[in-house]
């Protein structure tokens, strides 16, 4: 078990749950239905990333290789995908946030890369 990874994952999951509640109960006065759905997509992918980190952290001792790149790419993916989506959703109030939408695909690519790195390491470092 990787205690630091599990703590990090837990914080990510906690904030995803809080942001999901905010989206469900507080944003309808501020955002359009379409932007709330977009915000919720960011929450969903933050949850996926956090859950992945939690599971991988829980079984970390089973791996005979470093999880460093998987962790870095997953965290970067959450930051660039979900956090940029959250910011973009408020572009009608703060127009300077609109360009964040162009960063979102980089976050998606980072999350995809994290899983590719893990798969390659699993293939290369079989016990």
C-alpha positions in Angstrom: 0.0 0.0 0.0 1.2 3.5 -0.9 0.0 5.7 1.9 0.8 9.0 0.1 -1.0 7.8 -3.0 -4.1 6.8 -1.1 -4.2 10.1 0.8 -3.8 12.0 -2.5 -6.5 9.9 -4.1 -8.8 10.4 -1.1 -8.4 14.2 -1.4 -9.2 14.1 -5.1 -12.3 11.9 -4.4 -13.4 14.2 -1.6 -13.2 17.3 -3.7 -15.0 15.5 -6.6 -17.9 14.6 -4.3 -18.0 18.2 -3.0 -17.9 19.6 -6.5 -20.6 17.2 -7.6 -22.8 18.4 -4.8 -22.1 22.0 -5.8 -23.1 21.2 -9.4 -26.3 19.5 -8.3 -27.4 22.2 -5.8 -25.8 25.5 -6.4 -24.8 26.1 -10.0 -28.3 26.3 -11.6 -28.6 29.9 -10.5 -25.3 30.7 -12.2 -24.8 28.4 -15.2 -26.9 27.1 -18.1 -28.0 23.5 -18.1 -25.4 22.7 -20.8 -22.6 24.2 -18.7 -23.7 22.3 -15.6 -23.5 19.1 -17.6 -20.0 20.1 -18.8 -19.0 20.8 -15.2 -20.4 17.4 -14.1 -18.3 15.8 -16.8 -15.2 17.3 -15.2 -16.4 15.9 -11.8 -16.9 12.5 -13.4 -13.4 12.3 -14.8 -11.9 13.7 -11.6 -13.6 10.8 -9.8 -12.3 8.3 -12.4 -8.8 9.5 -11.9 -9.1 9.6 -8.1 -10.5 6.1 -8.0 -7.8 4.8 -10.3 -5.1 6.3 -8.0 -6.9 4.8 -5.0 -7.0 1.3 -6.4 -3.4 1.4 -7.7 -2.2 2.9 -4.4 -3.9 0.1 -2.5 -2.1 -2.6 -4.5 1.1 -0.7 -5.0 3.3 -3.4 -3.3 2.2 -5.9 -6.0 4.1 -4.0 -8.6 7.8 -4.5 -9.1 8.2 -1.1 -10.8 7.7 2.6 -10.1 4.2 4.1 -10.3 5.7 7.5 -10.5 4.8 8.2 -14.2 1.3 6.7 -13.8 0.7 9.0 -10.8 2.2 12.1 -12.4 0.3 11.7 -15.7 -3.0 10.9 -13.8 -2.6 14.0 -11.6 -1.7 16.1 -14.6 -4.7 14.8 -16.5 -7.1 15.6 -13.6 -5.6 19.1 -13.4 -5.7 19.8 -17.1 -9.0 18.1 -17.9 -11.2 18.5 -14.9 -9.9 21.8 -13.4 -9.8 23.5 -16.9 -13.4 22.3 -17.5 -14.5 23.8 -14.1 -12.9 27.1 -15.1 -14.3 27.1 -18.6 -17.8 26.7 -17.3 -17.6 30.2 -15.8 -16.5 31.8 -19.1 -19.8 33.6 -19.4 -19.1 35.4 -16.2 -15.3 35.7 -16.8 -14.6 35.8 -20.5 -10.9 35.3 -20.0 -11.6 31.7 -18.9 -12.9 30.6 -22.3 -9.5 29.6 -23.7 -9.2 26.9 -21.0 -11.3 24.7 -23.2 -8.3 24.3 -25.5 -6.2 22.8 -22.7 -8.8 20.1 -21.8 -7.8 17.7 -24.6 -4.2 17.8 -23.2 -5.6 16.6 -19.9 -7.4 13.8 -21.6 -4.3 12.8 -23.5 -2.4 12.8 -20.2 -4.9 10.4 -18.6 -4.7 8.1 -21.6 -0.9 8.2 -21.4 -1.0 7.3 -17.7 -2.9 4.1 -18.5 -0.6 3.3 -21.5 2.4 3.7 -19.2 0.9 1.4 -16.6 0.0 -1.2 -19.3 3.5 -1.1 -20.8 5.1 -1.5 -17.3 2.8 -4.4 -16.5 3.9 -6.2 -19.7 7.6 -5.4 -19.3 8.0 -6.2 -15.6 6.1 -9.4 -15.1 7.2 -11.4 -12.0 
